[in-house]
């Protein structure tokens, strides 16, 4: 059986070069075993009439084999199905990642992070408000990341490795005993994240770092006083 395969104009321009400039209305045809990158192996001919004569050269160009397996014809319905399935997989992956980032929202509290910074062996200390998050898990992930980065900076300053400063046993265990890694830590539970963030946040104090930054969080209630309650309080 004979099949016509069409390719975009941009593809023909790049493949045929000067030939395309002479005959811009050509249709590109090729065999399965003929790479289109070889200009000498590419044939071009005008679209024949369905009732017109077909020369023997058509069999030589297309034949029963069809086109190269790696090239997807523009009218192939399977390409649309593959694209749709790929998009669904990507959307599902993005939604699952978002759920692991956000966690549960009780809608009654927000979570505010604070940074405690000290310098010159704590001669200067300051507690400052940092970022706010609307779920606890978001705050825990942020706190774990920032405290982990603080330990890594201190380790680099004193010429040590992570495990020289952190231990998974003893009076101040760090579990998991590894720097923050997004792919791994997104799979951890809230309780594990909180233990990690708090234990890593105390590492610099344990090793008496002359300067550093540690992060903490606290829940802030979003409940407010209603108008009726205010009227009662004011005796209106």
C-alpha positions in Angstrom: 0.0 0.0 0.0 1.1 3.5 -0.7 1.0 6.3 1.9 1.7 10.0 1.6 3.5 11.6 4.5 3.7 15.4 4.9 6.2 17.4 6.8 6.1 21.1 8.0 7.5 23.8 5.8 10.2 24.6 8.4 11.4 21.0 8.3 11.6 21.0 4.5 13.5 24.3 4.4 16.1 22.9 6.8 16.4 19.6 5.0 16.2 20.6 1.3 17.9 24.0 1.4 18.2 25.4 -2.1 15.8 22.9 -3.5 13.0 24.3 -1.3 13.7 27.8 -2.6 13.1 26.6 -6.2 9.9 24.6 -5.5 8.3 25.7 -2.2 5.1 23.7 -2.8 6.8 20.3 -2.6 5.7 17.3 -0.5 8.5 15.4 1.1 8.4 11.6 0.8 10.9 9.0 2.1 11.4 5.3 3.0 11.5 3.9 6.5 15.2 3.1 6.2 16.2 6.4 4.7 17.3 9.1 7.2 15.8 12.5 6.2 19.1 14.2 7.2 20.7 12.9 4.0 19.6 15.3 1.4 20.5 13.0 -1.4 18.1 10.3 -0.1 15.1 12.6 0.1 12.8 12.8 -2.8 10.3 15.7 -3.3 7.3 15.7 -5.6 4.1 17.6 -5.9 0.9 16.2 -4.4 -0.6 14.0 -7.1 -4.3 13.9 -8.0 -6.1 10.9 -6.5 -7.1 9.9 -10.0 -3.9 10.8 -11.7 -1.2 8.5 -12.9 1.4 7.2 -10.4 4.9 6.6 -11.6 7.2 3.8 -10.6 9.4 6.2 -8.8 6.7 6.6 -6.2 7.2 3.0 -5.1 10.9 3.6 -4.8 10.4 6.7 -2.6 7.5 5.5 -0.3 6.8 1.9 -0.9 4.9 -0.3 1.5 7.3 0.3 4.4 6.2 3.9 5.1 8.3 6.5 6.8 11.0 6.5 9.4 9.7 5.1 12.7 11.0 8.0 14.7 9.0 10.6 12.7 5.4 11.1 13.7 3.0 11.9 10.8 1.0 15.1 11.3 -2.3 13.2 11.0 -1.4 10.3 13.3 -4.1 10.1 16.0 -1.9 8.1 18.3 0.4 11.1 18.7 -2.5 13.1 20.3 -3.3 10.3 22.6 0.4 10.0 23.7 0.5 13.8 24.3 -2.7 13.8 26.3 -1.5 10.9 28.5 1.9 12.7 29.1 0.1 15.9 30.1 -2.2 13.9 32.5 0.9 12.3 34.1 2.6 15.7 34.5 -0.5 17.2 36.0 -0.9 14.3 38.4 2.7 14.6 39.5 2.4 18.4 40.0 -0.7 17.9 42.2 0.9 15.2 44.3 4.0 17.4 44.8 1.7 20.3 45.8 -0.1 18.2 48.4 3.3 17.2 49.9 4.3 20.8 50.1 1.1 22.2 51.6 -0.2 19.5 53.8 -3.4 20.1 55.8 -4.9 23.5 56.5 -7.1 23.9 59.5 -8.2 27.4 58.4 -8.0 28.6 62.1 -4.3 29.4 62.3 -1.4 30.8 60.3 2.2 29.9 61.0 4.9 32.6 61.4 8.6 31.9 61.3 11.2 33.9 63.3 14.9 34.1 62.8 17.3 34.4 65.7 20.6 35.9 64.6 23.8 36.4 66.6 27.3 37.7 66.0 30.5 38.2 67.8 30.0 35.3 70.2 26.4 36.5 71.0 27.4 40.0 71.9 24.9 41.0 69.3 21.6 39.0 69.2 18.3 39.8 67.4 15.0 38.0 67.0 13.2 39.1 63.9 10.0 38.1 62.2 10.5 36.2 59.0 8.0 34.6 56.6 4.4 33.6 57.3 2.7 30.4 56.0 -0.9 29.3 56.0 -0.2 25.6 56.8 2.1 24.1 59.4 3.8 21.8 56.9 4.9 24.7 54.8 6.5 26.4 57.8 8.2 23.1 58.9 9.7 22.6 55.4 11.0 26.1 55.4 12.4 25.9 58.9 14.1 22.6 58.1 15.7 24.0 54.9 16.9 27.2 56.5 18.3 25.5 59.7 20.1 23.0 57.5 21.6 25.7 55.4 22.9 27.4 58.5 24.7 24.3 59.6 26.2 23.8 56.2 27.5 27.4 56.2 29.1 26.9 59.7 30.6 23.6 58.6 32.2 25.2 55.6 33.6 28.0 57.7 35.3 25.6 60.2 36.3 23.1 57.5 34.2 20.2 58.7 31.6 17.9 57.2 27.9 17.6 58.1 28.4 14.4 60.1 31.3 16.0 62.1 28.7 18.3 63.6 25.5 16.2 63.6 24.9 12.7 65.0 21.9 10.4 64.8 22.5 9.2 68.4 23.4 10.7 71.7 21.8 13.4 73.7 21.1 15.6 70.6 20.2 13.2 67.7 19.5 14.5 64.2 17.2 12.2 62.2 17.5 11.9 59.4 21.1 12.8 59.7 21.6 14.5 56.4 21.3 18.0 54.9 17.9 19.0 53.6 17.1 17.4 50.3 13.7 18.4 48.7 12.9 15.0 47.1 13.5 13.1 50.3 12.1 15.6 52.8 8.9 16.1 51.0 8.1 12.4 51.8 8.6 12.9 55.6 5.7 13.3 58.1 5.1 16.6 59.9 6.4 15.2 63.2 9.6 14.0 61.6 10.1 17.3 59.9 9.6 19.2 63.1 12.1 17.0 65.1 14.7 17.5 62.3 14.2 21.3 62.1 14.4 21.8 65.9 17.4 19.5 66.4 19.3 21.0 63.5 18.4 24.5 64.8 20.3 23.8 68.0 23.5 22.4 66.4 25.2 25.8 66.2 24.5 26.5 69.9 25.8 23.0 70.9 29.1 23.7 69.0 29.3 27.3 70.3 29.3 28.9 66.9 30.5 32.6 67.2 27.8 33.6 64.7 24.9 32.1 63.0 21.1 32.1 62.4 18.4 29.6 63.6 14.7 29.5 62.7 11.6 28.8 64.8 7.9 29.0 64.2 4.7 29.5 66.1 1.1 29.2 65.3 -1.0 32.4 65.3 -4.7 32.1 65.7 -6.9 33.6 63.0 -10.0 33.8 65.2 -11.3 37.3 65.7 -13.8 39.0 67.9 -17.2 39.3 66.3 -19.4 42.4 66.2 -21.8 40.9 68.7 -19.1 40.1 71.1 -17.7 43.6 70.8 -21.1 45.1 71.5 -21.4 43.0 74.7 -17.9 44.0 75.8 -18.7 47.7 75.2 -22.2 47.5 76.7 -23.7 49.0 73.6 
